[in-house]
Amino acid sequence: MTVKVSTRGDYASRALLSLALHSGQEVPTSVRDIAERTGLPQPYLEQILLALKGAGLVRSKRGVGGGYILAYPPEDITLGQIVSAVDGPIQAGDFGEPHQNGACDHEGQCVLLAVWSEVSQHMRHHLDSFTLADMVKRARGGPPTRAGETTPASRALAY
């Protein structure tokens, strides 16, 4: 079984990474500028940004000088939130829950449903361990870290 992030999830992550890379600017970024920087198709990007706005991850401004801006600092937005905003809940499959709607009526079914549920939980936790701030660091050539991890440099700063 191949577990894939959808095109929507990938494009949403790329769009928000672009906003995060330029988050020092407090002016909104137009959809056209995001599309040019990321190489994403503008009409599809507009739909994705509307979904991200609906999820509260970006804010928008209309009119001249309008566009999109992150609703939160990059360190407060995870890849899990982004993917969930455009694709719905992160799950290994649509298997249902153990002990519901006769799911345990057949041999081994409850055990497997419990395992698929654990796999889904692991996928959500793993995607939530990466923030946009982590992606910005990587994009700028920094060490690959995830939310909650520390580097030797950050440990030195803590002392």
N, C-alpha and C positions, 0 to 999 in steps of 0.2 A: 504494500500500500504506500503510495506517495502522498504525503501531506504537503500541500502547497499553499502559499500565500497567494491570493487572487491578484489579478492585474490591478483591481481597484485598491487593494491593500498596499501593493507595491507603489502605485502612483501616489496614493495619499501620503505614504511615508516619505517619498521623494519630494513632494510638494512642501510638506511641513519641515523637512530637513532644509530645504531652500530658504524658507522663512526663518528658521532657526539660525542658519549661517549669516543672515542679515538682520538678526533681531536687535542689534545695537541701534538700528535706525527705527525711530518711533513712528515713522510714516508708513501707511499701508503700501503693500506691493500689489500691483495690478496682476490680474490673471495672465495677461499677455506676457508680462515680465517673468512670471513664474514659469510659464510654458516655454519661453525662450531659454531660460537658464537650465531647465531640467530636460528639455527635449520632449516634453509631453504634449499630446494633442489638446489644444485649448478648449474645444467644446466638451470633451470628456472631463478635463480638469475642472471646468466650471461646475459640472454635476458633483464631482468629488468634493470640491470645496464647500458646496452647499450642504452636503452630508456632514462634513467636518464642522461646519458652522452650527448645524442642528444638534450636533453632539457637544457643542460648547468648547471645542478645541481651538477655534479661530473666531475672530470678530471681523466684521466687514464694514466698510464705509463706502457709500455711494457717491457718484458724481466725480467731478474733476479732482484728481489726486486721490481717488478712492482705490480700494483694493482690499487685501486681507492682511491681518496681523495675528500673531499667536495670542490666544486668550490667556495663556499662562507662560511662565518662564520655561525654557527648554528642559531644565532639569525636572520639571513637574509633569512632563508629557511623556508617556511610554509608548513603545511600539505596539504593545498590547491594546492600549486605548485607541490608537490610530486605526489598527486593523479592525477592532470591534466596531468602531464608529461607522465604517463603510461596508463591513461584511456581516455584522451581527456577531453573536457569541462565538468565541473560538472553541471549536470542538473537533475531536478526532473523527467524528462521523455522527450520523443521525440515528443512533441506536436506541435511544430512550433511556430511562432510568431503571435500575434494579428495583424489584418489589412493587412496580406500578403497572397497572393495566395488563395483568397477566404475564408480565415479562419473565417470571420465573417458572412458567408452566412446563418448560422443556429442559431436558438435561443439559447442564453446563451453562445455560444462557445467563443466569444471574451472575455467575463468576465472570464471564466475559464482559457483561455490561459494566460491572464494577471496575474491571481493568480498563475498558475504554474511557470510563469516567475519570480514572486516575491519569490516563494519558492526556486527556483534554485539560485537566487541571495542571499538569506539568507543562504543557504547551503554553497555557495562559501565563503561568508563573515565569516561564523562561522569557517570553516576549515582554512581560512587564519588568524584567530585569534590565532592559535597555531603554535609556531615555534619549530624547533628542539631543540633550547636552553631550551624552556619550558619543552619539553619531557625529556631532560637530567636532569633537576632539579627534575622532578617527579621520574625518574628512580633512582636517588640518594637519594630519600627519602625527597626531598624538598616539599614545599607547592605547591599545584596545582595552577599555574598562567597561564595566556595567554598573548600574545603580547599586550602591551599597558596597562595591569593591573599592579597595584602596590601592594606590600605587606607592612605590617607595618614596616618591616626592611628596605625595599627600600625607603619608604617615609621618614624614619628617616635619611637615607643617603643623601636624597635630600636637607635637611635643613642645 
